[in-house]
Amino acid sequence: MNNLIAFTITFLFGLLYFRALFLIIPKYFDKPFTRTKSKLQVHHLHFGIVFVLIATYLLLALGEHLSVYIFLGLGLGQIFDLFIASLLMKGDRPEEMRLYKKTFPHTLILGLVILVIALVIRVAF
C-alpha cells in the first residue's frame, strides 16, 4: 500500500507542479533556463521520460522498490501533464518530417546506449 500511496502523491506532484508554477510565476516560462542555455525545445515531458527511464533502471537493479514507484509517479505525471497539449499544438509538418529523417542516427545511438546501460545494470545486479 505504501508504494501505491507514493506513486499517487508523486504522480499528482508531477502532474500539477508545472501547472501551479505557471499560475504563480507565469514569467518563468517566457525564457526558461533549459531552453535559453541548451537552445533545445525542452519540455517537462522530456524530464518525465527521463524519470520513467530511471524507474526502469531501478526496477532492473532493485526489483520492486519504493524508489521505482516514486520515479514512475513523477515521470508519468509530467508526461501526462503535456499529453493533451502536445496533441493540440500547431506544428510545421514539413519541418517535423525533415527533422525526423535527419535525427534517425542520433535516435538509434540513444536507443542503443539505453539498451546497453539496461543490460549492464541487469547483469551487474
Z-matrix of the N, CA and C atoms (Angstrom, degrees):
N
C 1 1.446
C 2 1.534 1 111.27
N 3 1.346 2 118.05 1 -35.28
C 4 1.463 3 120.94 2 178.62
C 5 1.521 4 111.44 3 -60.29
N 6 1.339 5 117.14 4 -37.10
C 7 1.458 6 120.56 5 179.08
C 8 1.525 7 111.16 6 -64.41
N 9 1.319 8 116.57 7 -41.35
C 10 1.459 9 120.73 8 178.91
C 11 1.524 10 111.25 9 -65.73
N 12 1.306 11 117.11 10 -39.80
C 13 1.464 12 121.29 11 177.73
C 14 1.527 13 110.18 12 -65.31
N 15 1.329 14 117.16 13 -44.49
C 16 1.466 15 120.82 14 178.37
C 17 1.519 16 110.52 15 -62.05
N 18 1.326 17 117.37 16 -43.36
C 19 1.462 18 121.07 17 178.45
C 20 1.529 19 110.40 18 -61.33
N 21 1.320 20 117.04 19 -46.40
C 22 1.462 21 121.82 20 -177.85
C 23 1.524 22 111.11 21 -61.50
N 24 1.319 23 116.89 22 -46.90
C 25 1.469 24 121.28 23 -178.80
C 26 1.524 25 110.59 24 -64.08
N 27 1.331 26 116.79 25 -46.60
C 28 1.466 27 119.04 26 -177.57
C 29 1.525 28 111.71 27 -72.23
N 30 1.334 29 118.01 28 -31.78
C 31 1.467 30 120.88 29 175.13
C 32 1.528 31 109.81 30 -62.52
N 33 1.324 32 116.18 31 -48.15
C 34 1.465 33 119.98 32 179.20
C 35 1.523 34 111.40 33 -63.68
N 36 1.325 35 117.07 34 -38.93
C 37 1.464 36 120.71 35 176.90
C 38 1.529 37 110.09 36 -61.58
N 39 1.333 38 116.59 37 -49.04
C 40 1.456 39 120.82 38 178.93
C 41 1.515 40 112.53 39 -61.75
N 42 1.316 41 116.57 40 -37.71
C 43 1.458 42 122.52 41 -179.31
C 44 1.526 43 111.92 42 -69.76
N 45 1.329 44 116.77 43 -38.01
C 46 1.462 45 120.60 44 -169.93
C 47 1.525 46 115.28 45 -104.47
N 48 1.321 47 119.11 46 -16.01
C 49 1.462 48 121.63 47 -174.27
C 50 1.531 49 112.25 48 -56.90
N 51 1.333 50 117.28 49 -54.31
C 52 1.461 51 119.51 50 -176.49
C 53 1.524 52 111.79 51 -71.01
N 54 1.324 53 117.19 52 -28.68
C 55 1.477 54 120.18 53 174.81
C 56 1.521 55 109.91 54 -65.24
N 57 1.325 56 116.63 55 -44.19
C 58 1.467 57 120.72 56 178.39
C 59 1.520 58 110.47 57 -64.98
N 60 1.318 59 116.94 58 -43.96
C 61 1.460 60 121.38 59 177.97
C 62 1.528 61 110.42 60 -59.40
N 63 1.322 62 116.52 61 -39.99
C 64 1.464 63 121.75 62 178.84
C 65 1.530 64 111.34 63 -64.37
N 66 1.318 65 116.34 64 -37.85
C 67 1.467 66 120.10 65 178.96
C 68 1.525 67 111.88 66 -73.12
N 69 1.336 68 116.33 67 -37.14
C 70 1.466 69 120.81 68 -175.18
C 71 1.532 70 111.77 69 -84.16
N 72 1.335 71 117.47 70 -44.63
C 73 1.472 72 122.35 71 -176.58
C 74 1.536 73 109.24 72 -130.97
N 75 1.320 74 118.43 73 70.42
C 76 1.467 75 119.69 74 -177.04
C 77 1.531 76 113.73 75 -61.58
N 78 1.328 77 118.09 76 -27.29
C 79 1.467 78 121.33 77 179.80
C 80 1.533 79 111.82 78 -63.10
N 81 1.328 80 117.79 79 -25.45
C 82 1.467 81 122.05 80 178.55
C 83 1.529 82 110.71 81 -54.46
N 84 1.318 83 116.58 82 -34.44
C 85 1.455 84 121.23 83 -174.84
C 86 1.524 85 113.49 84 -83.85
N 87 1.336 86 118.10 85 -6.37
C 88 1.461 87 120.37 86 177.70
C 89 1.524 88 111.14 87 -66.42
N 90 1.322 89 116.55 88 -46.34
C 91 1.465 90 121.89 89 179.38
C 92 1.529 91 109.52 90 -138.78
N 93 1.336 92 116.79 91 72.30
C 94 1.468 93 117.82 92 -178.88
C 95 1.527 94 111.92 93 -65.97
N 96 1.302 95 114.66 94 145.26
C 97 1.467 96 123.27 95 -178.26
C 98 1.530 97 111.56 96 -52.14
N 99 1.343 98 116.55 97 -43.16
C 100 1.468 99 119.84 98 -175.67
C 101 1.520 100 112.45 99 -65.26
N 102 1.305 101 118.15 100 -24.78
C 103 1.470 102 120.38 101 179.10
C 104 1.520 103 111.77 102 -92.36
N 105 1.318 104 117.00 103 -40.32
C 106 1.463 105 119.19 104 -176.44
C 107 1.526 106 111.26 105 -69.21
N 108 1.322 107 117.75 106 -34.72
C 109 1.467 108 120.58 107 -178.44
C 110 1.529 109 112.52 108 -84.87
N 111 1.317 110 117.39 109 -39.33
C 112 1.467 111 119.67 110 -176.13
C 113 1.525 112 113.15 111 -91.31
N 114 1.323 113 116.74 112 -19.66
C 115 1.472 114 122.24 113 -175.95
C 116 1.533 115 111.84 114 64.70
N 117 1.324 116 117.05 115 17.66
C 118 1.460 117 122.22 116 177.72
C 119 1.524 118 109.82 117 -107.18
N 120 1.309 119 116.77 118 155.87
C 121 1.462 120 122.01 119 178.30
C 122 1.537 121 109.51 120 -83.82
N 123 1.326 122 115.34 121 68.84
C 124 1.455 123 120.98 122 -177.34
C 125 1.527 124 109.31 123 -81.08
N 126 1.319 125 114.94 124 128.51
C 127 1.462 126 122.31 125 175.69
C 128 1.528 127 107.68 126 -119.68
N 129 1.329 128 116.47 127 164.08
C 130 1.464 129 116.96 128 178.62
C 131 1.525 130 110.98 129 -70.13
N 132 1.312 131 118.44 130 -13.47
C 133 1.455 132 121.20 131 170.87
C 134 1.533 133 109.62 132 -58.52
N 135 1.320 134 116.91 133 -39.55
C 136 1.467 135 120.90 134 178.95
C 137 1.526 136 111.00 135 -65.32
N 138 1.318 137 116.02 136 -41.63
C 139 1.465 138 119.15 137 176.36
C 140 1.529 139 109.85 138 -63.14
N 141 1.327 140 116.19 139 -39.02
C 142 1.462 141 120.29 140 178.13
C 143 1.513 142 112.03 141 -59.77
N 144 1.333 143 116.56 142 -41.98
C 145 1.460 144 120.33 143 178.34
C 146 1.522 145 110.19 144 -63.95
N 147 1.321 146 117.62 145 -40.08
C 148 1.469 147 120.94 146 177.97
C 149 1.530 148 109.89 147 -63.55
N 150 1.330 149 118.03 148 -41.20
C 151 1.473 150 120.31 149 177.86
C 152 1.532 151 111.06 150 -62.91
N 153 1.323 152 117.68 151 -39.84
C 154 1.467 153 120.33 152 177.36
C 155 1.526 154 110.19 153 -65.38
N 156 1.322 155 117.20 154 -38.39
C 157 1.465 156 120.67 155 176.54
C 158 1.532 157 110.53 156 -63.29
N 159 1.329 158 117.11 157 -43.08
C 160 1.464 159 120.75 158 176.98
C 161 1.522 160 110.18 159 -60.69
N 162 1.335 161 116.53 160 -43.01
C 163 1.471 162 120.32 161 177.94
C 164 1.522 163 110.96 162 -60.52
N 165 1.322 164 116.80 163 -39.12
C 166 1.460 165 120.90 164 178.41
C 167 1.521 166 111.03 165 -63.23
N 168 1.326 167 116.13 166 -45.64
C 169 1.467 168 120.13 167 178.44
C 170 1.529 169 110.66 168 -63.26
N 171 1.321 170 116.98 169 -41.20
C 172 1.467 171 119.86 170 178.17
C 173 1.523 172 110.86 171 -63.87
N 174 1.318 173 116.64 172 -38.48
C 175 1.463 174 120.59 173 177.82
C 176 1.524 175 110.78 174 -62.77
N 177 1.335 176 115.80 175 -42.10
C 178 1.466 177 119.54 176 177.75
C 179 1.530 178 111.50 177 -64.35
N 180 1.331 179 116.28 178 -38.00
C 181 1.465 180 120.52 179 -175.63
C 182 1.527 181 112.70 180 -82.90
N 183 1.315 182 116.55 181 -41.67
C 184 1.464 183 120.06 182 -170.63
C 185 1.528 184 114.65 183 -109.76
N 186 1.314 185 117.20 184 -14.04
C 187 1.458 186 119.93 185 -171.35
C 188 1.516 187 108.98 186 75.28
N 189 1.317 188 116.36 187 -156.12
C 190 1.467 189 119.81 188 -179.90
C 191 1.526 190 108.78 189 -67.04
N 192 1.317 191 115.32 190 119.08
C 193 1.462 192 121.34 191 -175.64
C 194 1.517 193 108.01 192 -149.98
N 195 1.325 194 116.93 193 151.05
C 196 1.459 195 121.86 194 -179.17
C 197 1.532 196 112.33 195 -54.50
N 198 1.325 197 117.69 196 -39.46
C 199 1.469 198 120.85 197 -178.21
C 200 1.526 199 112.04 198 -61.98
N 201 1.330 200 117.52 199 -31.92
C 202 1.466 201 121.08 200 177.63
C 203 1.522 202 109.53 201 -62.39
N 204 1.313 203 116.95 202 -45.61
C 205 1.461 204 121.98 203 -179.28
C 206 1.528 205 111.65 204 -66.27
N 207 1.324 206 116.08 205 -37.13
C 208 1.468 207 120.09 206 179.13
C 209 1.528 208 110.50 207 -65.42
N 210 1.333 209 117.53 208 -48.90
C 211 1.466 210 119.90 209 -179.41
C 212 1.531 211 111.64 210 -68.08
N 213 1.332 212 117.50 211 -36.20
C 214 1.463 213 119.40 212 175.84
C 215 1.522 214 111.07 213 -63.75
N 216 1.322 215 116.53 214 -43.19
C 217 1.465 216 120.27 215 178.97
C 218 1.519 217 111.64 216 -61.18
N 219 1.333 218 116.91 217 -49.98
C 220 1.470 219 120.50 218 179.23
C 221 1.526 220 111.31 219 -60.02
N 222 1.318 221 116.04 220 -46.30
C 223 1.457 222 120.14 221 -177.05
C 224 1.513 223 113.02 222 -65.50
N 225 1.318 224 116.18 223 -50.59
C 226 1.459 225 118.97 224 -178.90
C 227 1.525 226 111.91 225 -66.19
N 228 1.322 227 117.47 226 -34.34
C 229 1.463 228 120.04 227 176.28
C 230 1.524 229 111.23 228 -61.01
N 231 1.320 230 116.52 229 -45.64
C 232 1.470 231 120.07 230 179.98
C 233 1.523 232 111.22 231 -68.55
N 234 1.318 233 117.34 232 -38.05
C 235 1.463 234 120.28 233 178.55
C 236 1.527 235 110.23 234 -63.18
N 237 1.309 236 116.56 235 -47.87
C 238 1.461 237 119.35 236 -176.38
C 239 1.518 238 113.52 237 -73.91
N 240 1.336 239 117.90 238 -19.30
C 241 1.462 240 119.28 239 173.23
C 242 1.530 241 110.32 240 -62.84
N 243 1.323 242 117.26 241 -35.54
C 244 1.467 243 120.55 242 -179.05
C 245 1.525 244 113.57 243 -98.94
N 246 1.303 245 118.22 244 0.80
C 247 1.459 246 121.59 245 -174.62
C 248 1.533 247 111.96 246 -59.77
N 249 1.312 248 118.01 247 -56.03
C 250 1.471 249 121.71 248 -178.36
C 251 1.527 250 110.31 249 -67.26
N 252 1.329 251 116.51 250 -45.14
C 253 1.467 252 119.83 251 -179.08
C 254 1.524 253 111.38 252 -58.46
N 255 1.335 254 117.29 253 -40.94
C 256 1.466 255 119.60 254 -178.68
C 257 1.523 256 111.52 255 -67.38
N 258 1.321 257 117.33 256 -30.42
C 259 1.465 258 120.23 257 176.85
C 260 1.523 259 111.99 258 -68.01
N 261 1.321 260 116.54 259 -27.93
C 262 1.460 261 121.12 260 -175.13
C 263 1.528 262 113.97 261 -99.21
N 264 1.346 263 117.54 262 -4.57
C 265 1.464 264 119.78 263 -178.57
C 266 1.520 265 110.85 264 -68.63
N 267 1.323 266 114.21 265 138.31
C 268 1.459 267 120.21 266 175.30
C 269 1.520 268 108.21 267 -76.67
N 270 1.291 269 116.74 268 141.39
C 271 1.450 270 119.85 269 -179.09
C 272 1.519 271 111.50 270 -137.47
N 273 1.291 272 115.06 271 169.55
C 274 1.457 273 123.29 272 175.84
C 275 1.527 274 106.10 273 -103.53
N 276 1.325 275 117.37 274 94.10
C 277 1.465 276 121.74 275 -171.85
C 278 1.531 277 113.42 276 -57.75
N 279 1.318 278 120.05 277 -45.17
C 280 1.466 279 118.41 278 178.18
C 281 1.543 280 112.44 279 -59.52
N 282 1.334 281 116.53 280 -40.23
C 283 1.468 282 120.16 281 177.60
C 284 1.529 283 110.67 282 -66.66
N 285 1.325 284 116.73 283 -39.58
C 286 1.464 285 120.26 284 177.41
C 287 1.524 286 110.91 285 -60.24
N 288 1.312 287 116.97 286 -43.47
C 289 1.466 288 120.94 287 -179.09
C 290 1.534 289 111.14 288 -68.86
N 291 1.329 290 117.34 289 -37.07
C 292 1.462 291 120.92 290 177.27
C 293 1.531 292 110.03 291 -62.26
N 294 1.334 293 116.54 292 -46.55
C 295 1.467 294 120.27 293 179.17
C 296 1.521 295 111.84 294 -67.25
N 297 1.320 296 116.64 295 -37.20
C 298 1.459 297 120.66 296 178.93
C 299 1.527 298 109.89 297 -60.18
N 300 1.332 299 116.13 298 -44.76
C 301 1.463 300 120.98 299 179.07
C 302 1.533 301 111.23 300 -67.39
N 303 1.313 302 116.24 301 -43.51
C 304 1.466 303 122.10 302 -175.88
C 305 1.534 304 112.57 303 -66.33
N 306 1.320 305 117.61 304 -33.15
C 307 1.468 306 121.07 305 -171.90
C 308 1.528 307 114.11 306 -93.07
N 309 1.331 308 118.45 307 5.73
C 310 1.463 309 119.56 308 -179.01
C 311 1.530 310 113.20 309 -55.93
N 312 1.342 311 119.53 310 -46.98
C 313 1.477 312 118.11 311 179.19
C 314 1.529 313 112.87 312 -59.17
N 315 1.331 314 116.95 313 -39.31
C 316 1.464 315 121.19 314 179.02
C 317 1.532 316 110.58 315 -64.51
N 318 1.320 317 115.91 316 -42.03
C 319 1.462 318 120.89 317 179.45
C 320 1.519 319 110.59 318 -64.78
N 321 1.315 320 116.46 319 -42.54
C 322 1.466 321 120.72 320 179.21
C 323 1.525 322 110.84 321 -62.75
N 324 1.313 323 117.39 322 -44.64
C 325 1.474 324 121.44 323 178.44
C 326 1.529 325 110.43 324 -62.01
N 327 1.332 326 117.11 325 -46.06
C 328 1.468 327 120.67 326 178.35
C 329 1.523 328 110.64 327 -59.25
N 330 1.329 329 116.80 328 -45.35
C 331 1.462 330 120.63 329 179.07
C 332 1.513 331 112.33 330 -60.19
N 333 1.324 332 116.04 331 -42.87
C 334 1.464 333 119.99 332 179.21
C 335 1.523 334 111.89 333 -66.32
N 336 1.331 335 117.22 334 -39.82
C 337 1.473 336 120.62 335 177.24
C 338 1.527 337 110.20 336 -61.98
N 339 1.328 338 116.97 337 -44.01
C 340 1.468 339 121.31 338 178.69
C 341 1.526 340 110.27 339 -60.08
N 342 1.328 341 117.14 340 -44.06
C 343 1.469 342 120.61 341 -179.65
C 344 1.525 343 112.42 342 -67.88
N 345 1.321 344 117.63 343 -39.96
C 346 1.470 345 120.60 344 178.27
C 347 1.525 346 110.29 345 -63.27
N 348 1.332 347 116.82 346 -43.78
C 349 1.470 348 119.85 347 178.14
C 350 1.523 349 110.35 348 -61.64
N 351 1.338 350 116.93 349 -43.08
C 352 1.470 351 120.34 350 178.64
C 353 1.520 352 110.64 351 -61.24
N 354 1.315 353 117.15 352 -42.56
C 355 1.466 354 121.59 353 179.15
C 356 1.526 355 111.08 354 -63.38
N 357 1.335 356 116.82 355 -44.72
C 358 1.466 357 120.76 356 179.17
C 359 1.527 358 110.23 357 -62.55
N 360 1.323 359 116.82 358 -44.03
C 361 1.468 360 119.95 359 179.07
C 362 1.521 361 110.60 360 -61.80
N 363 1.325 362 116.52 361 -44.29
C 364 1.474 363 120.52 362 -177.43
C 365 1.523 364 110.74 363 -64.53
N 366 1.326 365 117.09 364 -41.52
C 367 1.459 366 120.85 365 -179.57
C 368 1.538 367 110.99 366 -70.54
N 369 1.349 368 116.42 367 -38.27
C 370 1.467 369 120.41 368 -177.32
C 371 1.524 370 111.97 369 -70.64
N 372 1.311 371 117.19 370 -29.69
C 373 1.456 372 119.72 371 -177.67
C 374 1.502 373 109.99 372 -108.26
